[in-house]
Every structure is written in structure tokens, then in C-alpha cells.
Amino acid sequence: DQDGEAACEQLTDELRSDIEQSPAAVRSGRSCADVMALAAGLNPALTTSDVEEVDIEVEEDGDEAVATLNNPLVQREETIELVKEDGEWRISTLETRPGG
């Protein structure tokens, strides 16, 4: 939904901080929410239903998990690591650049 704030709420505190401290974000004075909203706009042909229909396989191991999916933005398989933070699953790794 291009809601950068809602997207950042799904991230661990550490990942959110890493995004805000990235060189591009620092140079432009952007927050995590700004960066995530910009990232959502990188592929205007992608619809919300394209993202909602992604098949995701999750393997849990205690308070950690790995999600495997075919990323519709870059059309390739990738993994995302998750951890429980304050009792909620949060994304702890995120691909920040599409591969070429």
C-alpha cells in the first residue's frame, strides 16, 4: 500500500536503524518510512494483489525463522530472516537492492 511507516513496523529495531543510517538515507535526510515508501514505488506495475499472492515458505526454529519466496520485484527466489521481538515476528534481514 506504499505505507512506509507500516512497512517499518514489520522490521526489527536494528534493521530499521540500519536503513536510517544507510549513506543514501543520511545524505537525503530520509527516515525508514521514507525509504520504504520510495522502495515501494520502484515498480509501479506491481499491484497489491501481486504481493498478496506470493507463496512464502517459513521454517521456524524457536525465536528465529527463515522465509523463502519468489520476490515479485526482482523475479527471483530470496530468503528473509525473521526474529521474535517483544513477542512479535519481525523481519531482521531485507534485500535492499535488486540484483542485476
mmCIF file of the C-alpha atoms, coordinates in Angstrom:
data_MODEL
# 
_entry.id   MODEL 
# 
loop_
_atom_site.group_PDB 
_atom_site.id 
_atom_site.type_symbol 
_atom_site.label_atom_id 
_atom_site.label_alt_id 
_atom_site.label_comp_id 
_atom_site.label_asym_id 
_atom_site.label_entity_id 
_atom_site.label_seq_id 
_atom_site.pdbx_PDB_ins_code 
_atom_site.Cartn_x 
_atom_site.Cartn_y 
_atom_site.Cartn_z 
_atom_site.occupancy 
_atom_site.B_iso_or_equiv 
_atom_site.pdbx_formal_charge 
_atom_site.auth_seq_id 
_atom_site.auth_comp_id 
_atom_site.auth_asym_id 
_atom_site.auth_atom_id 
_atom_site.pdbx_PDB_model_num 
ATOM 1   C CA . ASP A 1 1   ? 0.000  0.000   0.000   1.00 0.00 ? 1   ASP A CA 1 
ATOM 2   C CA . GLN A 1 2   ? 3.116  2.217   -0.179  1.00 0.00 ? 2   GLN A CA 1 
ATOM 3   C CA . ASP A 1 3   ? 2.772  2.850   3.567   1.00 0.00 ? 3   ASP A CA 1 
ATOM 4   C CA . GLY A 1 4   ? 6.390  3.234   4.628   1.00 0.00 ? 4   GLY A CA 1 
ATOM 5   C CA . GLU A 1 5   ? 5.554  3.571   8.315   1.00 0.00 ? 5   GLU A CA 1 
ATOM 6   C CA . ALA A 1 6   ? 3.567  0.322   8.334   1.00 0.00 ? 6   ALA A CA 1 
ATOM 7   C CA . ALA A 1 7   ? 6.417  -1.404  6.483   1.00 0.00 ? 7   ALA A CA 1 
ATOM 8   C CA . CYS A 1 8   ? 8.986  -0.214  9.035   1.00 0.00 ? 8   CYS A CA 1 
ATOM 9   C CA . GLU A 1 9   ? 6.827  -1.512  11.877  1.00 0.00 ? 9   GLU A CA 1 
ATOM 10  C CA . GLN A 1 10  ? 7.426  -5.011  10.448  1.00 0.00 ? 10  GLN A CA 1 
ATOM 11  C CA . LEU A 1 11  ? 11.212 -4.641  10.837  1.00 0.00 ? 11  LEU A CA 1 
ATOM 12  C CA . THR A 1 12  ? 13.415 -5.251  13.862  1.00 0.00 ? 12  THR A CA 1 
ATOM 13  C CA . ASP A 1 13  ? 14.702 -2.166  15.642  1.00 0.00 ? 13  ASP A CA 1 
ATOM 14  C CA . GLU A 1 14  ? 18.211 -2.988  14.400  1.00 0.00 ? 14  GLU A CA 1 
ATOM 15  C CA . LEU A 1 15  ? 17.186 -3.264  10.731  1.00 0.00 ? 15  LEU A CA 1 
ATOM 16  C CA . ARG A 1 16  ? 15.135 -0.073  10.932  1.00 0.00 ? 16  ARG A CA 1 
ATOM 17  C CA . SER A 1 17  ? 18.196 1.709   12.369  1.00 0.00 ? 17  SER A CA 1 
ATOM 18  C CA . ASP A 1 18  ? 20.460 0.235   9.666   1.00 0.00 ? 18  ASP A CA 1 
ATOM 19  C CA . ILE A 1 19  ? 18.134 1.579   6.964   1.00 0.00 ? 19  ILE A CA 1 
ATOM 20  C CA . GLU A 1 20  ? 18.047 5.038   8.540   1.00 0.00 ? 20  GLU A CA 1 
ATOM 21  C CA . GLN A 1 21  ? 21.849 5.071   8.854   1.00 0.00 ? 21  GLN A CA 1 
ATOM 22  C CA . SER A 1 22  ? 22.499 3.960   5.276   1.00 0.00 ? 22  SER A CA 1 
ATOM 23  C CA . PRO A 1 23  ? 24.558 6.506   3.308   1.00 0.00 ? 23  PRO A CA 1 
ATOM 24  C CA . ALA A 1 24  ? 21.709 7.328   0.917   1.00 0.00 ? 24  ALA A CA 1 
ATOM 25  C CA . ALA A 1 25  ? 19.207 7.877   3.729   1.00 0.00 ? 25  ALA A CA 1 
ATOM 26  C CA . VAL A 1 26  ? 21.637 10.016  5.726   1.00 0.00 ? 26  VAL A CA 1 
ATOM 27  C CA . ARG A 1 27  ? 22.573 12.157  2.692   1.00 0.00 ? 27  ARG A CA 1 
ATOM 28  C CA . SER A 1 28  ? 18.938 12.812  1.865   1.00 0.00 ? 28  SER A CA 1 
ATOM 29  C CA . GLY A 1 29  ? 17.677 13.126  5.450   1.00 0.00 ? 29  GLY A CA 1 
ATOM 30  C CA . ARG A 1 30  ? 15.213 10.276  4.950   1.00 0.00 ? 30  ARG A CA 1 
ATOM 31  C CA . SER A 1 31  ? 13.586 8.159   7.644   1.00 0.00 ? 31  SER A CA 1 
ATOM 32  C CA . CYS A 1 32  ? 12.951 4.422   7.428   1.00 0.00 ? 32  CYS A CA 1 
ATOM 33  C CA . ALA A 1 33  ? 9.353  5.196   6.434   1.00 0.00 ? 33  ALA A CA 1 
ATOM 34  C CA . ASP A 1 34  ? 10.553 7.469   3.610   1.00 0.00 ? 34  ASP A CA 1 
ATOM 35  C CA . VAL A 1 35  ? 12.992 4.839   2.317   1.00 0.00 ? 35  VAL A CA 1 
ATOM 36  C CA . MET A 1 36  ? 10.374 2.074   2.404   1.00 0.00 ? 36  MET A CA 1 
ATOM 37  C CA . ALA A 1 37  ? 7.766  4.240   0.647   1.00 0.00 ? 37  ALA A CA 1 
ATOM 38  C CA . LEU A 1 38  ? 10.310 5.071   -2.063  1.00 0.00 ? 38  LEU A CA 1 
ATOM 39  C CA . ALA A 1 39  ? 11.195 1.386   -2.442  1.00 0.00 ? 39  ALA A CA 1 
ATOM 40  C CA . ALA A 1 40  ? 7.519  0.521   -2.863  1.00 0.00 ? 40  ALA A CA 1 
ATOM 41  C CA . GLY A 1 41  ? 7.336  2.928   -5.791  1.00 0.00 ? 41  GLY A CA 1 
ATOM 42  C CA . LEU A 1 42  ? 10.259 1.353   -7.677  1.00 0.00 ? 42  LEU A CA 1 
ATOM 43  C CA . ASN A 1 43  ? 7.985  -0.967  -9.623  1.00 0.00 ? 43  ASN A CA 1 
ATOM 44  C CA . PRO A 1 44  ? 4.746  0.866   -10.422 1.00 0.00 ? 44  PRO A CA 1 
ATOM 45  C CA . ALA A 1 45  ? 3.429  -2.057  -12.478 1.00 0.00 ? 45  ALA A CA 1 
ATOM 46  C CA . LEU A 1 46  ? 3.338  -4.261  -9.368  1.00 0.00 ? 46  LEU A CA 1 
ATOM 47  C CA . THR A 1 47  ? -0.056 -4.318  -7.670  1.00 0.00 ? 47  THR A CA 1 
ATOM 48  C CA . THR A 1 48  ? -1.024 -5.070  -4.087  1.00 0.00 ? 48  THR A CA 1 
ATOM 49  C CA . SER A 1 49  ? -2.558 -8.367  -5.220  1.00 0.00 ? 49  SER A CA 1 
ATOM 50  C CA . ASP A 1 50  ? 0.774  -9.352  -6.836  1.00 0.00 ? 50  ASP A CA 1 
ATOM 51  C CA . VAL A 1 51  ? 2.393  -9.101  -3.409  1.00 0.00 ? 51  VAL A CA 1 
ATOM 52  C CA . GLU A 1 52  ? -0.505 -10.705 -1.517  1.00 0.00 ? 52  GLU A CA 1 
ATOM 53  C CA . GLU A 1 53  ? -0.402 -13.749 -3.813  1.00 0.00 ? 53  GLU A CA 1 
ATOM 54  C CA . VAL A 1 54  ? 3.283  -14.545 -3.183  1.00 0.00 ? 54  VAL A CA 1 
ATOM 55  C CA . ASP A 1 55  ? 3.827  -18.076 -1.883  1.00 0.00 ? 55  ASP A CA 1 
ATOM 56  C CA . ILE A 1 56  ? 6.025  -17.972 1.191   1.00 0.00 ? 56  ILE A CA 1 
ATOM 57  C CA . GLU A 1 57  ? 7.585  -20.995 2.886   1.00 0.00 ? 57  GLU A CA 1 
ATOM 58  C CA . VAL A 1 58  ? 8.594  -20.419 6.509   1.00 0.00 ? 58  VAL A CA 1 
ATOM 59  C CA . GLU A 1 59  ? 10.845 -22.580 8.634   1.00 0.00 ? 59  GLU A CA 1 
ATOM 60  C CA . GLU A 1 60  ? 10.752 -21.706 12.346  1.00 0.00 ? 60  GLU A CA 1 
ATOM 61  C CA . ASP A 1 61  ? 13.441 -22.536 14.874  1.00 0.00 ? 61  ASP A CA 1 
ATOM 62  C CA . GLY A 1 62  ? 12.467 -21.151 18.265  1.00 0.00 ? 62  GLY A CA 1 
ATOM 63  C CA . ASP A 1 63  ? 12.533 -17.343 18.121  1.00 0.00 ? 63  ASP A CA 1 
ATOM 64  C CA . GLU A 1 64  ? 14.070 -17.314 14.647  1.00 0.00 ? 64  GLU A CA 1 
ATOM 65  C CA . ALA A 1 65  ? 12.643 -18.147 11.232  1.00 0.00 ? 65  ALA A CA 1 
ATOM 66  C CA . VAL A 1 66  ? 13.582 -18.074 7.565   1.00 0.00 ? 66  VAL A CA 1 
ATOM 67  C CA . ALA A 1 67  ? 11.032 -17.200 4.892   1.00 0.00 ? 67  ALA A CA 1 
ATOM 68  C CA . THR A 1 68  ? 11.689 -18.229 1.292   1.00 0.00 ? 68  THR A CA 1 
ATOM 69  C CA . LEU A 1 69  ? 9.751  -16.582 -1.526  1.00 0.00 ? 69  LEU A CA 1 
ATOM 70  C CA . ASN A 1 70  ? 9.877  -15.620 -5.163  1.00 0.00 ? 70  ASN A CA 1 
ATOM 71  C CA . ASN A 1 71  ? 10.281 -11.850 -4.917  1.00 0.00 ? 71  ASN A CA 1 
ATOM 72  C CA . PRO A 1 72  ? 7.906  -10.245 -7.447  1.00 0.00 ? 72  PRO A CA 1 
ATOM 73  C CA . LEU A 1 73  ? 10.044 -7.100  -7.598  1.00 0.00 ? 73  LEU A CA 1 
ATOM 74  C CA . VAL A 1 74  ? 13.101 -8.878  -8.977  1.00 0.00 ? 74  VAL A CA 1 
ATOM 75  C CA . GLN A 1 75  ? 11.570 -12.161 -10.170 1.00 0.00 ? 75  GLN A CA 1 
ATOM 76  C CA . ARG A 1 76  ? 13.909 -14.413 -8.235  1.00 0.00 ? 76  ARG A CA 1 
ATOM 77  C CA . GLU A 1 77  ? 13.903 -16.518 -5.105  1.00 0.00 ? 77  GLU A CA 1 
ATOM 78  C CA . GLU A 1 78  ? 15.258 -14.987 -1.944  1.00 0.00 ? 78  GLU A CA 1 
ATOM 79  C CA . THR A 1 79  ? 15.220 -15.577 1.771   1.00 0.00 ? 79  THR A CA 1 
ATOM 80  C CA . ILE A 1 80  ? 14.290 -13.223 4.558   1.00 0.00 ? 80  ILE A CA 1 
ATOM 81  C CA . GLU A 1 81  ? 15.258 -13.847 8.153   1.00 0.00 ? 81  GLU A CA 1 
ATOM 82  C CA . LEU A 1 82  ? 12.826 -13.134 10.976  1.00 0.00 ? 82  LEU A CA 1 
ATOM 83  C CA . VAL A 1 83  ? 13.131 -12.974 14.749  1.00 0.00 ? 83  VAL A CA 1 
ATOM 84  C CA . LYS A 1 84  ? 10.652 -12.599 17.569  1.00 0.00 ? 84  LYS A CA 1 
ATOM 85  C CA . GLU A 1 85  ? 10.966 -9.165  19.099  1.00 0.00 ? 85  GLU A CA 1 
ATOM 86  C CA . ASP A 1 86  ? 8.667  -8.328  22.016  1.00 0.00 ? 86  ASP A CA 1 
ATOM 87  C CA . GLY A 1 87  ? 6.585  -11.409 21.154  1.00 0.00 ? 87  GLY A CA 1 
ATOM 88  C CA . GLU A 1 88  ? 6.021  -10.344 17.521  1.00 0.00 ? 88  GLU A CA 1 
ATOM 89  C CA . TRP A 1 89  ? 7.695  -11.679 14.377  1.00 0.00 ? 89  TRP A CA 1 
ATOM 90  C CA . ARG A 1 90  ? 9.844  -9.000  12.776  1.00 0.00 ? 90  ARG A CA 1 
ATOM 91  C CA . ILE A 1 91  ? 11.943 -9.009  9.611   1.00 0.00 ? 91  ILE A CA 1 
ATOM 92  C CA . SER A 1 92  ? 15.633 -8.935  10.518  1.00 0.00 ? 92  SER A CA 1 
ATOM 93  C CA . THR A 1 93  ? 17.183 -9.040  7.028   1.00 0.00 ? 93  THR A CA 1 
ATOM 94  C CA . LEU A 1 94  ? 15.984 -7.393  3.882   1.00 0.00 ? 94  LEU A CA 1 
ATOM 95  C CA . GLU A 1 95  ? 17.301 -7.229  0.334   1.00 0.00 ? 95  GLU A CA 1 
ATOM 96  C CA . THR A 1 96  ? 17.861 -3.527  -0.205  1.00 0.00 ? 96  THR A CA 1 
ATOM 97  C CA . ARG A 1 97  ? 18.966 -3.583  -3.845  1.00 0.00 ? 97  ARG A CA 1 
ATOM 98  C CA . PRO A 1 98  ? 17.651 -5.631  -6.728  1.00 0.00 ? 98  PRO A CA 1 
ATOM 99  C CA . GLY A 1 99  ? 20.322 -7.823  -8.268  1.00 0.00 ? 99  GLY A CA 1 
ATOM 100 C CA . GLY A 1 100 ? 21.182 -7.428  -11.920 1.00 0.00 ? 100 GLY A CA 1 
# 
